[in-house]
Structure formats: structure tokens, C-alpha cells
């Protein structure tokens, strides 16, 4: 039961339908509907992505991608878009986010350290971002260490849209991701967009799409790693404890 709740059924990761984010016309009955309930996770590999490019509303150039992941869901929340932006801006609160390990059948720490930094060099830590900084058009930087990389990684967070009822945040790595002495991902190889939208009173939709560029060094099958990390971030932003039984993810 522990594993089924965390990972869902891998057979459900249907690759026939390409990602259809909320900012483009999509089929709500597709295997990856925006703002799904219960949450849906999907992963596509390069062989599945020959006819797909990020939609123009993401502001990303076309690319030849190795992996694309999507987690769509919904959660209860009575606050505003500014309140949700504050969860992105509270960089230090991401430290100690947990995920469910399939191999160990227990909770493991995903993000071991995270902090706001003053610029892309990542040399100077600073307090968490203030509400005044979390405005549309802002570029902010943070450093993150996790249980897979062997040195901190610097990320840029761009506030793409910020209204009371809709938040769009783009995050990408501006320094390499190292695994011991091997570069697992070059700078710019990882890009993610998070779309949070009020869909009813006290109810918000969530859509997170991540792309990994061709040429990254991906060894083995890491589909479960991507799945559980996506679930952990969803739970954190939704205000759900990350070290308790998660909702079913299809």
C-alpha cells in the first residue's frame, strides 16, 4: 500500500498523449488533464517527444528534449496567489522535504538544504524573499542541495505571472548538477514551470511541467525518482506534510 500510494501504477504512465498544459487548448479527458483530481503524474522520453515543443505561453525556445514530466493536481486553499508565491519565496522552508523511497519503503530527505542567495553566483546567502520581491517579472536566485547531487546547485526563479487568482513560476538551474565527479546536468538543462490557478472557492489547481535537455547524462531508469520528487514538491506547495501518506497519484 505504501508504494502504491506514493508511486501509483507505472503502467498508467501513458505516453500516447503529449503534454497539454492549462495555457493551451487540451482534452480534459486525456491521461494528463490539467488540475487532475486525484493528481496525475506522467513522464515522456525522447522517443515520445518528436512532435512536441513547449507552448509559446511558457516563454521557452524549442528543443530536443530527453525527458518531460508533468504532475497535475488540485488542493484545498483559502488564500490568494500572493500567499502561494510566499511558499515559493520561503526558500529555507523547502529544506527537509521528504519523499517515499521505493527501495527502502520509508521516508527519505529529498532537499537537504535550500536558501535564497543574492545573485547567480550563489556566493552570498540572504534571508528568504520578501512579498515585495515576489512580483511578476522578478528574477530571484536560490541554492539547493539534495540527496542525489554532490554539491549545491544554483537556480533562477522567474515570477512569470502573479495575480490574486493565478501564479506562474519558472525555475531553471544556472549551475551544473554534479554527481561525484560527473556532470549529470549542465547549466540550463533543467527547466520547470509551475502553474497554480484558483478553480473554485477554496480550491486551487496545480500543474508542474519539467523538461530536461538532450545531452544530459541520465544513467538507468529514474522514472520513479522523478515521480516521487514531483509529488514532494506538489505536497509542499499545497501545504500537505511531505512525510505522511500522500494522496493517490495516477
N, C-alpha and C positions, 0 to 999 in steps of 0.2 A: 504494500500500500504506500509506504514511504516513497519509493521510487516512482510509482505510477503517478502520484500526486505532483511530484516535482518535475518530472520529465515529460509526462504524457506518453502517448504511444508513438514511437518513431515512425511507424507505418503511416501515421496521419500527416506526415510532412510532405504533402502532395506538391510536387514541383511543376505540375501541368499549368497552373495559373501563375502568371508573373505578378510581381508586387503591384498593388493598386492603392496607393496612399490616399488619404482623405482629400487632398487638394486636386485630385483628378477624378473624372468620372470612373466609377468602378462598379462591379457587380457585388451587391451586398451579400449575395449567397455564395460567393466564391470561397475557397478554402482559407483565405486570409482577409476576411472582411474588416474594414476599419471599425474600431471600437467594439470588438467582439466581446461577447459575454456568454460563457466563460472565456478567458483570454485564449488567444490563438498564437502559436509560435510556428514560423515557417523558415526554412533555410533553402537557398538555391546555390548551386555550384556553377562554375564557369560553363559547363556543358548545357546548363538550363537557361543561360542569360544571353544567348546570341542576339536576340531581338529586343533587348531591353536596355534602356538608359534612364538615369534618374529624371523625373519630370522637371520641367523648367521652374516650377514653383519652389524647388529645393535650392536653386542657385548653384548647382554643381555642373561641371562640364561632363560631356560623355566620357566613358572609359571602358576598358576591357577588364571586367571585374572577376575576381576569383570566387568571392563569396558575397552573398547578400542575405541578411537576416531581417525578419520582421517579427515584432511582438505587438499585437493589438489587444486592447482590453478596455475595461471601464471600471470605475471605482467611485465610492461614495465620498463626497467632499462638499462642504458648505461654504468654502472660501472663494476667493477671486483668483484671477490669473496672477496678480501680484503675489498672493500668498504661495502659489505654486512656484513662481520664479524664486521666491525666497528659499525653497528647498534646493533648487539648483545652486543658488548663491551661497548657501551654508556649506561650503566645501568641506570643512572639518567634520561635519556630521556624517559624511559618507564613509569615514574610517570605521572599520569593524563590520561593514556589511557582510552578511553571511550568505552562503549558498549550500544547497544539499548535494553532498558528494555521492555519486552513484557507486563508486568503487568502495568507499568506506562506509556508506549508509549512515552518515552523520553530517552535522553541520560543520562547514569549514569557513574560515575567513577569506573573503574574496578581496576586498580593498583593505590593505594593512595600514595605509597611511594616505591622507589626502589633505592638501592645504592650498589656499589661494596664494598666488605669487604676483609680484609687481609687473612682470613682463615676460616675454617669450624665452628669455634666458633661464628663467626658473631659479635664479641665484638667491633671490630675496623673498622670504615668506612674509605674509602680511595677514591681518585679520580677515575673516570671511567678508564677502562682498556685501555692500550695503544696498538697501532698496533704491537709493538714488543712482547707483551704478547699473542696476538691472533694468535697463531701458532698451527699447528697440534700437538697433544699430550698434550697441556696445560690443566690444571685443575684450574679453577677460581671460586670464590665464590661471591655470592651477597645475599642481604637481600631484601625481598619483603613483603609489606603489601597490602592486597586487601580488597574489600568490603564484603567478606564473612568470613575471618579469624579474630580472635580477638587478635592475637599477631603476630609479624613479623616471617616469615619463611625463613630459610637459604637454599639456593640452590647451588648445584655444577654445573658448566657449563664446559663440556669437549669438546674441539675442536677435533673432530674425524678426520676430513678431511678438508684441506684448500688449494685449488688451485685457479688459476685465473678463472676457469670455473665451479667449484663445491665446495660447502661448506656443511659439515655435522656437526651439533652441537647437543650434547646430554645434557639434563638438568634433574636433579632429586633433590627431596627435601632431605636434610640431617638433618633436624629438623622436629618435628611433626607439623601438621596443626591443630590448636585448634579452636573450635567454642564454645566460652564461656568456660565452664569447661570441655567440652567433646573433646576428641581426635578424630578428623574427619579422619585424615590420619597419620599413624605412619611414622617415618623416612624411606625413601626408597620406600614408597608406590606409589609415583607418579614419572613416568619416561616419558620423551618426547624426540623424535628425530626430528630434522628439517633438511630436505634435500633441498638445493637450488642449482639449476643447470642451466647453460646457455643453452637454447634450440634453440636460433636463435640470430642474431644480434639485440641487444637492447631488448631481451626478455629472461626472466628467469622463470623457473618452480619452484614450491614450493610444498613441501609435508611435513606435520607435523603429526606424529603419537604419541599418548599418551596412556600409559597403566596405569591402577590402579590395584594394587594387591588385591587379595582376602583377606577379613578380614577388609577392610576399612569400616568405618561407613558411609554408604550412606543412607540417610533417604529421602524417597519420590522420585519423578521423577525430576531429574536435567538435563534431556537431553537438554533443551533449554539453561540452564546455560553453559553447555559445548560448545554448538553451538556458542553462541554469544561471548564467550571468545576466542574461536579459530578464529573466524572472526576478532576480535580486534587485535590479535597478527599478523595474516596474513597482515592486513592493515598496522600495524605499520612497520613491516619488509619490506613491499612493498613500503613504503613511501607514503601511502594514508592516508589522515586525518581520524582519528578514530571517529570524531563527525560529519560526514556528511553522507548522504545516501550511504550505501555500495552497492557494486555490488550484483547482484542476486547470491545466494548460493543455489545450488540444493541439 
